[in-house]
Amino acid sequence: MQVPVQVSFHGCDHSDALEDDITQHAKKIEEYYGRITSCRVVVEAPHKSQTKGKLYHINIDLSIPGVGHAVINDRGNNPAHEDVYVATRDAFKAIETQIKKMVGKRRDEQRRKPDREIGA
């Protein structure tokens, strides 16, 4: 990875294990879609709600040349997101899905371009 993943923690303590997990998710995306030029991840633990447990929010801002800029702001109500690792996994799945759509759209656009005439 050319640029290290920037991980921030808001409302929760720093975790080296979680930071390593996030880095591994980013490396997996980089293996399939090329070099990542920037990757910022924010792990947020909002105040505890009376009706819901403490649901973690994961925000990912990722850029890949030729693909574009993908942003996920996971503020879902999935009760499984009481586990920060599950929330992280789901956020990276969502960003990977977004990147796949961007790559597919770009390939479709390239296929539709008319070929240039030779010698014109």
Secondary structure by P-SEA (a helix, b strand, c coil): ccccbbbbbccccccaaaaaaaaaaaaaaaaccccccbbbbbbbbccccccccbbbbbbbbbbbccccbbbbbccccccccccaaaaaaaaaaaaaaaaaaaaaaaaaaaaacccccccc
